[in-house]
Amino acid sequence: MDVPSASVMVIEHAERFGLAQLHQLRGRIGRGTAHSTCLLLYQGPLSGAAQERLKIMRETADGFRIAEKDLELRGAGEVLGTRQSGLPSFRLADLTHDGDLLAAARDDARLIHERDPDLTSPRGQALRILLYLFERDVAVRYLRSG
């Protein structure tokens, strides 16, 4: 949908949509010079998560805040799996609280992958053992595939 002059959108059963969907839909109006309004209609009773989703949509149009709230509500899912939501199976970190630690780990993993993609160095062998212990040794195949 691309109608620059559209200034009103009504989303029925907004409680059924995810935050990303609601944000995308709301962003389709107000592209012209006219003031725009997006009405979110919902039917109660609302679950706690639905209340939180609608609350953040009322409070902000900031996509970063909406994405953070979505991560908090739904969880991150799996990086190397098929689950698209839910809490990941990290045993030592929490995506919502350990962002700096995870960023450092990502940078370290990228460096290791560049320097020792087959994990044959002494450090690479130690990492293979850790992956095995954390039942993630299968992930090496996924990482190597790009």
DSSP file with accessible surface (Angstrom, degrees, kcal/mol):
  #  RESIDUE AA STRUCTURE BP1 BP2  ACC     N-H-->O    O-->H-N    N-H-->O    O-->H-N    TCO  KAPPA ALPHA  PHI   PSI    X-CA   Y-CA   Z-CA
    1    1 A M              0   0  132      0, 0.0     2,-0.3     0, 0.0     0, 0.0   0.000 360.0 360.0 360.0 125.8    0.0    0.0    0.0
    2    2 A D        +     0   0  107     29,-0.0     3,-0.1     3,-0.0    27,-0.1  -0.722 360.0 146.3-144.3  87.5    1.5    3.3   -1.0
    3    3 A V    >   -     0   0   73     25,-0.5     3,-2.3    -2,-0.3    28,-0.3  -0.867  26.4-167.5-123.1  91.8   -1.1    6.2   -0.9
    4    4 A P  T 3  S+     0   0   72      0, 0.0    28,-0.7     0, 0.0    27,-0.2   0.791  86.1  54.5 -55.0 -28.4    0.9    9.3    0.1
    5    5 A S  T 3  S+     0   0   99     26,-0.1     2,-0.1    27,-0.1    24,-0.1   0.545  78.7 117.6 -85.2  -4.2   -2.3   11.3    0.8
    6    6 A A    <   +     0   0   29     -3,-2.3    24,-2.0    22,-0.2    25,-0.4  -0.421  30.3 166.4 -64.3 132.5   -3.8    8.7    3.2
    7    7 A S        +     0   0   43      1,-0.2    30,-2.8    22,-0.2     2,-0.4   0.454  55.1  54.4-128.1  -4.9   -4.2   10.2    6.6
    8    8 A V  E     +a   37   0A  88     28,-0.2     2,-0.4    30,-0.1    -1,-0.2  -0.999  53.3 177.5-135.1 134.6   -6.4    7.7    8.5
    9    9 A M  E     -a   38   0A  23     28,-2.0    30,-3.4    -2,-0.4     2,-0.5  -1.000  10.6-161.8-133.7 137.5   -5.9    4.0    9.1
   10   10 A V  E     -a   39   0A  75     -2,-0.4     2,-0.6    28,-0.2    30,-0.2  -0.979   4.3-166.6-118.0 122.7   -8.1    1.7   11.2
   11   11 A I  E >   -a   40   0A   9     28,-3.0    30,-2.9    -2,-0.5     3,-0.6  -0.941  11.1-153.8-111.4 110.6   -6.6   -1.6   12.4
   12   12 A E  T 3  S+     0   0  130     -2,-0.6    30,-0.1     1,-0.2     4,-0.1  -0.586  76.3  13.8 -83.1 148.4   -9.3   -3.9   13.7
   13   13 A H  T >  S+     0   0   59     -2,-0.2     3,-2.3     1,-0.1     4,-0.3   0.900  72.7 170.3  55.0  46.0   -8.3   -6.6   16.2
   14   14 A A  G X   +     0   0    0     27,-3.3     3,-1.6    -3,-0.6    28,-0.2   0.770  66.8  72.5 -58.8 -24.2   -5.0   -4.9   16.8
   15   15 A E  G 3  S+     0   0   29     26,-0.3    -1,-0.3     1,-0.3    27,-0.1   0.709  91.3  58.9 -65.8 -16.6   -4.5   -7.2   19.8
   16   16 A R  G <  S+     0   0  177     -3,-2.3    -1,-0.3    -4,-0.1     2,-0.3   0.590  93.1  83.4 -87.1 -11.4   -3.8  -10.0   17.3
   17   17 A F  S <  S-     0   0   62     -3,-1.6     2,-0.1    -4,-0.3    36,-0.0  -0.641  76.3-122.9 -94.9 153.2   -0.9   -8.2   15.6
   18   18 A G     >  -     0   0   21     -2,-0.3     4,-2.5     1,-0.1     5,-0.2  -0.397  31.5-104.9 -82.9 167.7    2.7   -8.2   16.7
   19   19 A L  H  > S+     0   0    0      1,-0.2     4,-2.7     2,-0.2     5,-0.2   0.897 119.9  52.1 -62.0 -42.0    4.6   -4.9   17.4
   20   20 A A  H  > S+     0   0   58      1,-0.2     4,-2.5     2,-0.2    -1,-0.2   0.924 111.0  48.0 -62.6 -42.3    6.5   -5.1   14.1
   21   21 A Q  H  > S+     0   0  107      2,-0.2     4,-2.7     1,-0.2     5,-0.2   0.932 112.8  47.5 -63.5 -46.0    3.3   -5.5   12.1
   22   22 A L  H  X S+     0   0    0     -4,-2.5     4,-2.8     1,-0.2     5,-0.2   0.918 112.7  49.0 -62.0 -42.6    1.6   -2.7   13.9
   23   23 A H  H  X S+     0   0   52     -4,-2.7     4,-1.9    -5,-0.2    -1,-0.2   0.916 112.0  49.0 -64.4 -41.7    4.5   -0.4   13.4
   24   24 A Q  H  < S+     0   0  128     -4,-2.5     4,-0.4    -5,-0.2    -2,-0.2   0.930 113.3  46.4 -63.5 -45.8    4.8   -1.3    9.7
   25   25 A L  H >< S+     0   0   56     -4,-2.7     3,-1.8     1,-0.2     4,-0.3   0.943 111.5  50.7 -62.7 -46.4    1.1   -0.7    9.1
   26   26 A R  H >< S+     0   0   51     -4,-2.8     3,-1.4     1,-0.3    -1,-0.2   0.865 104.2  60.0 -61.1 -33.0    1.1    2.6   11.0
   27   27 A G  T 3< S+     0   0   39     -4,-1.9    -1,-0.3     1,-0.3    -2,-0.2   0.598  88.3  74.1 -71.9  -9.0    4.1    3.8    9.0
   28   28 A R  T <  S+     0   0   63     -3,-1.8   -25,-0.5    -4,-0.4     2,-0.3   0.582  93.9  58.8 -81.7  -9.3    2.1    3.4    5.8
   29   29 A I  S <  S+     0   0   13     -3,-1.4   -22,-0.2    -4,-0.3     7,-0.1  -0.743  86.1  45.0-114.3 167.2    0.0    6.6    6.5
   30   30 A G        +     0   0   30    -24,-2.0    -1,-0.2    -2,-0.3   -23,-0.1   0.741  66.6 128.6  76.2  24.6    1.0   10.1    7.1
   31   31 A R        +     0   0  123    -25,-0.4   -26,-0.1   -28,-0.3   -24,-0.1   0.607  62.7  61.0 -86.7 -12.4    3.5   10.2    4.2
   32   32 A G  S    S-     0   0   37    -28,-0.7   -27,-0.1   -26,-0.4     4,-0.1  -0.074 106.8 -86.5 -93.9-157.0    1.9   13.4    2.8
   33   33 A T  S    S+     0   0  156      2,-0.1     2,-0.1    -2,-0.1   -28,-0.1   0.659  94.8  96.8 -90.6 -15.3    1.6   16.8    4.3
   34   34 A A  S    S-     0   0   57      1,-0.1    -2,-0.2   -28,-0.0     2,-0.1  -0.421  85.1-102.2 -77.2 150.2   -1.7   16.1    6.2
   35   35 A H        -     0   0  165     -2,-0.1     2,-0.3     1,-0.0    -5,-0.1  -0.421  44.5-147.1 -64.2 142.2   -1.7   15.2    9.9
   36   36 A S        -     0   0   41     -6,-0.1     2,-0.4    -7,-0.1   -28,-0.2  -0.846  14.7-163.5-120.6 156.8   -2.4   11.4   10.2
   37   37 A T  E     -a    8   0A  61    -30,-2.8   -28,-2.0    -2,-0.3     2,-0.5  -1.000   4.1-162.6-138.3 134.9   -4.2    9.2   12.7
   38   38 A C  E     -a    9   0A  31     -2,-0.4     2,-0.6   -30,-0.2   -28,-0.2  -0.978  11.6-157.6-118.6 120.2   -4.0    5.4   13.2
   39   39 A L  E     -a   10   0A  84    -30,-3.4   -28,-3.0    -2,-0.5     2,-0.7  -0.861   0.2-158.7-101.5 123.2   -6.8    3.9   15.2
   40   40 A L  E     -a   11   0A  41     -2,-0.6     2,-0.4   -30,-0.2   -28,-0.2  -0.899  10.1-166.9-102.6 109.1   -6.1    0.6   16.9
   41   41 A L        +     0   0   84    -30,-2.9   -27,-3.3    -2,-0.7   -26,-0.3  -0.801  13.1 172.5 -95.9 137.8   -9.4   -1.3   17.6
   42   42 A Y        -     0   0  125     -2,-0.4     2,-0.5   -29,-0.2     4,-0.1  -0.937  27.2-132.9-142.5 163.2   -9.2   -4.2   20.0
   43   43 A Q        -     0   0  123     -2,-0.3    -2,-0.0     2,-0.1   -28,-0.0  -0.977  41.4 -98.5-121.8 127.6  -11.5   -6.6   21.7
   44   44 A G  S    S+     0   0   47     -2,-0.5     2,-0.1     2,-0.1     3,-0.0  -0.324  87.7  64.8 -84.8 172.2  -11.1   -7.4   25.4
   45   45 A P  S    S-     0   0  136      0, 0.0     2,-0.3     0, 0.0    -2,-0.1   0.538  73.2-158.6 -74.9 146.6  -10.3   -9.0   27.6
   46   46 A L        -     0   0   34     -2,-0.1    -2,-0.1     1,-0.1     2,-0.0  -0.731  13.4-123.8 -94.4 142.2   -6.6   -8.4   26.6
   47   47 A S     >  -     0   0   69     -2,-0.3     4,-2.4     1,-0.1     5,-0.2  -0.309  33.6-104.5 -70.1 166.3   -3.8  -10.7   27.6
   48   48 A G  H  > S+     0   0   49      1,-0.2     4,-2.2     2,-0.2     5,-0.1   0.907 123.0  49.8 -59.7 -41.6   -0.9   -9.0   29.5
   49   49 A A  H  > S+     0   0   42      2,-0.2     4,-2.5     1,-0.2    -1,-0.2   0.911 109.4  50.9 -66.4 -40.7    1.3   -9.1   26.4
   50   50 A A  H  > S+     0   0    3      1,-0.2     4,-2.5     2,-0.2     5,-0.3   0.909 109.3  51.5 -63.6 -40.8   -1.5   -7.6   24.2
   51   51 A Q  H  X S+     0   0  106     -4,-2.4     4,-2.3     1,-0.2    -1,-0.2   0.925 111.1  47.9 -60.0 -43.7   -1.9   -4.8   26.8
   52   52 A E  H  X S+     0   0   61     -4,-2.2     4,-2.3     2,-0.2    -2,-0.2   0.899 110.8  51.2 -65.1 -41.3    1.9   -4.1   26.7
   53   53 A R  H  X S+     0   0   44     -4,-2.5     4,-1.8     1,-0.2    -2,-0.2   0.941 113.4  43.9 -62.0 -47.2    2.0   -4.1   22.8
   54   54 A L  H  X S+     0   0    4     -4,-2.5     4,-1.8     1,-0.2    -2,-0.2   0.886 111.2  55.6 -67.7 -34.1   -0.9   -1.6   22.6
   55   55 A K  H  X S+     0   0   89     -4,-2.3     4,-2.0    -5,-0.3    -1,-0.2   0.941 108.2  46.5 -62.9 -46.9    0.6    0.5   25.4
   56   56 A I  H  X S+     0   0    9     -4,-2.3     4,-2.0     1,-0.2    -1,-0.2   0.880 109.4  55.1 -67.4 -32.7    4.0    0.9   23.6
   57   57 A M  H  < S+     0   0    6     -4,-1.8    -1,-0.2     1,-0.2    -2,-0.2   0.860 110.3  46.7 -67.9 -31.9    2.2    1.7   20.3
   58   58 A R  H  < S+     0   0  166     -4,-1.8    -1,-0.2    -3,-0.2    -2,-0.2   0.857 114.5  48.1 -72.1 -35.8    0.3    4.5   22.1
   59   59 A E  H  < S+     0   0   97     -4,-2.0     2,-0.3    -5,-0.2    -2,-0.2   0.799 117.6  11.2 -79.5 -30.4    3.5    5.8   23.7
   60   60 A T     <  -     0   0   21     -4,-2.0    -1,-0.1    -5,-0.1     0, 0.0  -0.980  32.0-161.6-151.2 157.2    5.9    6.0   20.8
   61   61 A A        +     0   0   70     -2,-0.3     2,-0.7    -3,-0.1    -1,-0.1   0.193  60.6 124.0-114.9   6.6    6.6    5.8   17.1
   62   62 A D     >  -     0   0   71      1,-0.2     4,-2.3     2,-0.0     5,-0.2  -0.591  52.3-155.4 -74.2 111.6   10.3    5.2   17.7
   63   63 A G  H  > S+     0   0   29     -2,-0.7     4,-2.4     1,-0.2    -1,-0.2   0.812  91.1  55.6 -59.6 -32.1   11.1    1.9   15.9
   64   64 A F  H  > S+     0   0  165      2,-0.2     4,-2.4     1,-0.2    -1,-0.2   0.931 109.2  45.5 -68.8 -43.2   14.1    1.2   18.1
   65   65 A R  H  > S+     0   0  104      2,-0.2     4,-2.2     1,-0.2    -2,-0.2   0.905 113.7  50.5 -64.9 -38.5   12.0    1.4   21.3
   66   66 A I  H  X S+     0   0    4     -4,-2.3     4,-2.5     2,-0.2    -2,-0.2   0.926 110.5  48.9 -65.3 -42.8    9.3   -0.7   19.7
   67   67 A A  H  X S+     0   0   58     -4,-2.4     4,-2.5     2,-0.2    -2,-0.2   0.901 110.5  51.0 -64.3 -40.5   11.9   -3.3   18.7
   68   68 A E  H  X S+     0   0  132     -4,-2.4     4,-2.4     2,-0.2    -1,-0.2   0.923 111.6  47.1 -62.6 -42.0   13.4   -3.4   22.2
   69   69 A K  H  X S+     0   0   33     -4,-2.2     4,-2.8     2,-0.2     5,-0.2   0.901 110.6  52.8 -66.7 -38.7    9.9   -3.9   23.7
   70   70 A D  H  X>S+     0   0   24     -4,-2.5     4,-3.0     2,-0.2     5,-0.5   0.927 109.6  48.6 -61.8 -43.9    9.2   -6.6   21.1
   71   71 A L  H  X5S+     0   0   62     -4,-2.5     4,-1.9     1,-0.2    -2,-0.2   0.923 112.7  49.0 -61.2 -42.6   12.4   -8.4   22.1
   72   72 A E  H  <5S+     0   0  119     -4,-2.4    -2,-0.2    -5,-0.2    -1,-0.2   0.915 118.2  39.2 -63.8 -42.2   11.5   -8.1   25.8
   73   73 A L  H  <5S+     0   0   56     -4,-2.8    -2,-0.2    -5,-0.1    -1,-0.2   0.898 129.4  25.4 -77.1 -43.4    7.9   -9.4   25.2
   74   74 A R  H  <5S-     0   0  114     -4,-3.0    12,-3.3    -5,-0.2    -3,-0.2   0.710  98.8-131.1 -96.2 -25.6    8.6  -12.2   22.7
   75   75 A G     << -     0   0    7     -4,-1.9    12,-0.2    -5,-0.5    11,-0.2  -0.160  29.1 -83.8  86.9 170.2   12.1  -13.2   23.3
   76   76 A A        -     0   0   41      1,-0.3    11,-0.2     9,-0.2    -1,-0.2   0.611  51.0-149.1 -92.8 -14.1   14.8  -13.6   20.6
   77   77 A G        -     0   0    1      9,-3.3     2,-0.4    -3,-0.2    -1,-0.3  -0.458  47.2 -36.8  75.8-153.5   14.2  -17.1   19.3
   78   78 A E        -     0   0   60      5,-2.4     3,-0.4     1,-0.1     9,-0.0  -0.893  36.2-158.2-112.9 137.9   17.1  -19.0   18.0
   79   79 A V  S    S+     0   0  127     -2,-0.4    -1,-0.1     1,-0.2    -2,-0.0   0.904 100.9  26.8 -75.2 -42.5   20.0  -17.6   16.0
   80   80 A L  S    S+     0   0   73     63,-0.0     2,-0.2     0, 0.0    -1,-0.2  -0.170 120.6  58.3-113.5  38.6   20.9  -21.0   14.6
   81   81 A G  S    S-     0   0   40     -3,-0.4    -3,-0.0     2,-0.2     0, 0.0  -0.679  87.9 -97.1-144.7-159.5   17.5  -22.7   14.7
   82   82 A T  S    S+     0   0  132     -2,-0.2     2,-0.3    -5,-0.0    -3,-0.0   0.588  78.8 107.0-110.3 -14.2   13.9  -22.4   13.6
   83   83 A R        -     0   0  100      1,-0.1    -5,-2.4    -6,-0.0    -2,-0.2  -0.521  45.8-169.1 -70.5 129.7   12.2  -20.8   16.5
   84   84 A Q        +     0   0  166     -2,-0.3     2,-0.3    -7,-0.2    -1,-0.1   0.482  68.3  19.6 -98.7  -5.0   11.3  -17.2   15.7
   85   85 A S  S    S+     0   0   54      2,-0.1   -10,-0.2    -9,-0.0    -9,-0.2  -0.930  83.0  70.7-151.3 175.6   10.4  -16.2   19.2
   86   86 A G  S    S-     0   0   24    -12,-3.3    -9,-3.3    -2,-0.3   -10,-0.2  -0.250  88.1 -44.8  98.5 169.8   10.8  -17.3   22.8
   87   87 A L        -     0   0  140    -12,-0.2    -2,-0.1   -11,-0.2   -12,-0.1  -0.558  60.6-123.9 -76.3 133.2   13.8  -17.2   25.0
   88   88 A P        -     0   0   28      0, 0.0     2,-0.3     0, 0.0   -10,-0.1  -0.302  24.7-109.2 -70.2 165.1   17.0  -18.5   23.5
   89   89 A S        +     0   0   57    -12,-0.1     2,-0.3     2,-0.0   -11,-0.1  -0.082  63.1 146.9 -90.7  36.2   18.8  -21.3   25.1
   90   90 A F        -     0   0   89     -2,-0.3     5,-0.0     1,-0.1    -3,-0.0  -0.548  29.8-168.1 -67.8 135.6   21.7  -19.2   26.3
   91   91 A R  S    S+     0   0  143     -2,-0.3    -1,-0.1     1,-0.1     3,-0.1   0.652  81.7  28.8 -99.4 -18.3   22.9  -20.5   29.6
   92   92 A L  S    S+     0   0  145      1,-0.1     2,-0.3     0, 0.0    -1,-0.1   0.473 115.2  49.0-120.5  -6.2   25.2  -17.7   30.6
   93   93 A A        -     0   0   24      8,-0.0     2,-0.4     9,-0.0    -3,-0.1  -0.928  55.6-147.9-138.7 159.8   23.7  -14.5   29.1
   94   94 A D    >>  -     0   0   66     -2,-0.3     4,-3.2     1,-0.1     3,-1.4  -0.993  15.7-144.8-128.6 121.2   20.4  -12.7   28.7
   95   95 A L  T 34 S+     0   0   55     -2,-0.4     4,-0.1     1,-0.3    -1,-0.1   0.811  99.4  52.4 -57.3 -32.8   19.9  -10.7   25.5
   96   96 A T  T 34 S+     0   0   66      1,-0.1    -1,-0.3     2,-0.1     3,-0.1   0.716 124.5  23.8 -79.3 -17.3   18.0   -7.9   27.2
   97   97 A H  T <4 S+     0   0  145     -3,-1.4     3,-0.2     1,-0.1    -2,-0.2   0.636 119.1  52.4-118.5 -22.9   20.7   -7.3   29.9
   98   98 A D     X  +     0   0   53     -4,-3.2     4,-2.8     1,-0.2     5,-0.2  -0.120  61.3 131.7-111.8  36.8   24.0   -8.5   28.6
   99   99 A G  H  > S+     0   0   38      1,-0.2     4,-2.3     2,-0.2    -1,-0.2   0.892  74.7  48.9 -56.9 -43.1   24.1   -6.7   25.3
  100  100 A D  H  > S+     0   0  149     -3,-0.2     4,-2.1     2,-0.2    -1,-0.2   0.922 113.0  47.3 -65.2 -43.2   27.7   -5.4   25.8
  101  101 A L  H  > S+     0   0  106      1,-0.2     4,-2.4     2,-0.2    -2,-0.2   0.922 113.1  48.7 -63.6 -42.6   29.0   -8.8   26.7
  102  102 A L  H  X S+     0   0   41     -4,-2.8     4,-2.5     2,-0.2    -1,-0.2   0.868 108.5  53.7 -67.8 -35.1   27.2  -10.4   23.7
  103  103 A A  H  X S+     0   0   32     -4,-2.3     4,-2.4    -5,-0.2    -1,-0.2   0.925 110.0  47.6 -64.0 -42.0   28.7   -7.8   21.4
  104  104 A A  H  X S+     0   0   58     -4,-2.1     4,-2.4     2,-0.2    -2,-0.2   0.915 112.0  49.9 -64.3 -41.3   32.2   -8.6   22.6
  105  105 A A  H  X S+     0   0   54     -4,-2.4     4,-2.8     2,-0.2    -2,-0.2   0.905 109.7  51.5 -64.4 -39.9   31.5  -12.3   22.2
  106  106 A R  H  X S+     0   0  131     -4,-2.5     4,-2.6     2,-0.2    -2,-0.2   0.938 110.5  47.9 -61.7 -45.4   30.2  -11.7   18.7
  107  107 A D  H  X S+     0   0   80     -4,-2.4     4,-2.2     1,-0.2    -2,-0.2   0.911 112.9  48.8 -62.5 -41.1   33.4   -9.7   17.7
  108  108 A D  H  X S+     0   0   60     -4,-2.4     4,-2.6     2,-0.2    -2,-0.2   0.920 111.1  49.8 -64.9 -42.4   35.6  -12.5   19.2
  109  109 A A  H  X S+     0   0   56     -4,-2.8     4,-2.7     1,-0.2    -2,-0.2   0.906 109.8  51.3 -63.7 -40.3   33.7  -15.2   17.3
  110  110 A R  H  X S+     0   0  127     -4,-2.6     4,-2.2     2,-0.2    -1,-0.2   0.926 110.7  48.7 -62.3 -43.2   34.0  -13.2   14.1
  111  111 A L  H  X S+     0   0   60     -4,-2.2     4,-2.4     2,-0.2     5,-0.3   0.926 112.4  47.8 -63.0 -44.6   37.8  -12.9   14.6
  112  112 A I  H  X S+     0   0   22     -4,-2.6     4,-3.3     1,-0.2     7,-0.2   0.928 110.7  52.0 -61.7 -43.6   38.1  -16.6   15.4
  113  113 A H  H  < S+     0   0   86     -4,-2.7    -1,-0.2     1,-0.2    -2,-0.2   0.887 111.9  46.5 -62.5 -37.8   36.1  -17.5   12.3
  114  114 A E  H  < S+     0   0  133     -4,-2.2    -1,-0.2    -5,-0.2    -2,-0.2   0.907 122.0  34.8 -70.0 -40.7   38.3  -15.3   10.1
  115  115 A R  H  < S+     0   0  194     -4,-2.4    -2,-0.2     1,-0.2    -3,-0.2   0.789 136.4  15.5 -87.7 -29.6   41.6  -16.6   11.5
  116  116 A D    ><  +     0   0   18     -4,-3.3     3,-2.0    -5,-0.3    -1,-0.2  -0.470  63.9 165.6-145.7  66.4   40.7  -20.3   12.2
  117  117 A P  T 3  S+     0   0   56      0, 0.0    -1,-0.1     0, 0.0    -4,-0.1   0.784  82.6  47.3 -61.4 -26.0   37.5  -21.2   10.4
  118  118 A D  T 3  S-     0   0   70     -5,-0.0    -5,-0.1    26,-0.0    22,-0.0   0.415 105.9-127.7 -93.3   0.1   38.1  -25.0   10.9
  119  119 A L    <   +     0   0   16     -3,-2.0     9,-0.2    -7,-0.2    -6,-0.0   0.913  63.7 137.4  53.0  52.9   38.9  -24.5   14.6
  120  120 A T        +     0   0   99      4,-0.1    -1,-0.1     5,-0.1    -4,-0.0   0.626  39.0  91.4-102.0 -16.3   42.2  -26.5   14.3
  121  121 A S  S  > S-     0   0   45      1,-0.1     4,-2.9    -5,-0.1     5,-0.2  -0.234  96.3 -99.0 -69.9 168.4   44.4  -24.2   16.4
  122  122 A P  H  > S+     0   0  121      0, 0.0     4,-2.1     0, 0.0     5,-0.1   0.926 128.8  46.1 -55.8 -42.3   44.8  -24.9   20.1
  123  123 A R  H  > S+     0   0  130      2,-0.2     4,-2.4     1,-0.2     5,-0.2   0.908 111.4  52.7 -66.6 -40.2   42.2  -22.2   20.9
  124  124 A G  H  > S+     0   0    1      2,-0.2     4,-2.3     1,-0.2    -1,-0.2   0.907 108.1  50.3 -61.1 -40.5   39.9  -23.6   18.1
  125  125 A Q  H  X S+     0   0   91     -4,-2.9     4,-2.0     2,-0.2    -1,-0.2   0.904 109.1  51.6 -65.1 -39.1   40.2  -27.1   19.6
  126  126 A A  H  X S+     0   0   52     -4,-2.1     4,-2.3    -5,-0.2    -2,-0.2   0.906 109.5  50.4 -63.4 -38.7   39.2  -25.6   23.0
  127  127 A L  H  X S+     0   0   46     -4,-2.4     4,-2.9     2,-0.2    -2,-0.2   0.886 105.8  55.5 -66.9 -37.3   36.2  -24.0   21.4
  128  128 A R  H  X S+     0   0   93     -4,-2.3     4,-2.3     2,-0.2    -1,-0.2   0.919 108.3  49.0 -59.5 -41.6   35.2  -27.3   19.8
  129  129 A I  H  X S+     0   0  104     -4,-2.0     4,-2.9     2,-0.2    -2,-0.2   0.933 111.5  48.9 -64.6 -43.7   35.2  -28.8   23.3
  130  130 A L  H  X S+     0   0   86     -4,-2.3     4,-2.2     1,-0.2    -2,-0.2   0.922 110.7  50.5 -62.0 -43.3   33.1  -26.0   24.7
  131  131 A L  H  <>S+     0   0   47     -4,-2.9     5,-3.9     1,-0.2     6,-0.7   0.909 111.7  48.3 -60.8 -41.5   30.6  -26.2   21.8
  132  132 A Y  H ><5S+     0   0  156     -4,-2.3     3,-1.8     4,-0.2    -2,-0.2   0.943 110.5  50.8 -63.2 -45.8   30.3  -30.0   22.4
  133  133 A L  H 3<5S+     0   0  108     -4,-2.9    -1,-0.2     1,-0.3    -2,-0.2   0.842 113.2  45.4 -62.4 -34.6   29.8  -29.4   26.1
  134  134 A F  T 3<5S-     0   0   73     -4,-2.2    -1,-0.3    -5,-0.2    -2,-0.2   0.248 116.1-117.2 -91.5  12.1   27.1  -26.9   25.4
  135  135 A E  T < 5S+     0   0  141     -3,-1.8    -3,-0.2    -5,-0.1    -2,-0.1   0.849  86.4 112.7  56.8  38.5   25.6  -29.2   22.8
  136  136 A R    > < +     0   0  102     -5,-3.9     3,-1.2    -6,-0.2     4,-0.5   0.175  28.9 111.6-122.2  15.9   26.2  -26.7   20.0
  137  137 A D  T >  S+     0   0   73     -6,-0.7     3,-1.2     1,-0.3     4,-0.5   0.827  73.9  62.4 -62.9 -27.3   28.9  -28.6   18.1
  138  138 A V  T >> S+     0   0   63      1,-0.3     3,-1.1    -7,-0.2     4,-0.8   0.827  89.5  70.9 -65.3 -26.9   26.4  -29.0   15.2
  139  139 A A  H <> S+     0   0   10     -3,-1.2     4,-2.6     1,-0.3    -1,-0.3   0.778  81.1  72.8 -63.4 -25.0   26.3  -25.2   14.9
  140  140 A V  H <> S+     0   0   14     -3,-1.2     4,-2.2    -4,-0.5    -1,-0.3   0.910  94.1  53.5 -57.4 -40.2   29.8  -25.2   13.5
  141  141 A R  H <> S+     0   0  171     -3,-1.1     4,-1.1    -4,-0.5    -1,-0.2   0.911 109.4  48.1 -61.8 -40.4   28.4  -26.6   10.2
  142  142 A Y  H  < S+     0   0  131     -4,-0.8     4,-0.5     1,-0.2     3,-0.4   0.918 110.6  50.8 -66.5 -42.3   25.9  -23.7   10.0
  143  143 A L  H >< S+     0   0   95     -4,-2.6     3,-1.1     1,-0.2    -2,-0.2   0.898 108.6  51.9 -63.0 -38.5   28.6  -21.1   10.7
  144  144 A R  H 3< S+     0   0  137     -4,-2.2    -1,-0.2     1,-0.2    -2,-0.2   0.781  99.1  64.9 -70.7 -24.0   30.8  -22.5    8.0
  145  145 A S  T 3<        0   0   97     -4,-1.1    -1,-0.2    -3,-0.4    -2,-0.2   0.633 360.0 360.0 -78.2  -8.8   28.0  -22.4    5.5
  146  146 A G    <         0   0  102     -3,-1.1    -3,-0.1    -4,-0.5    -2,-0.1   0.449 360.0 360.0  97.9 360.0   27.9  -18.6    5.7
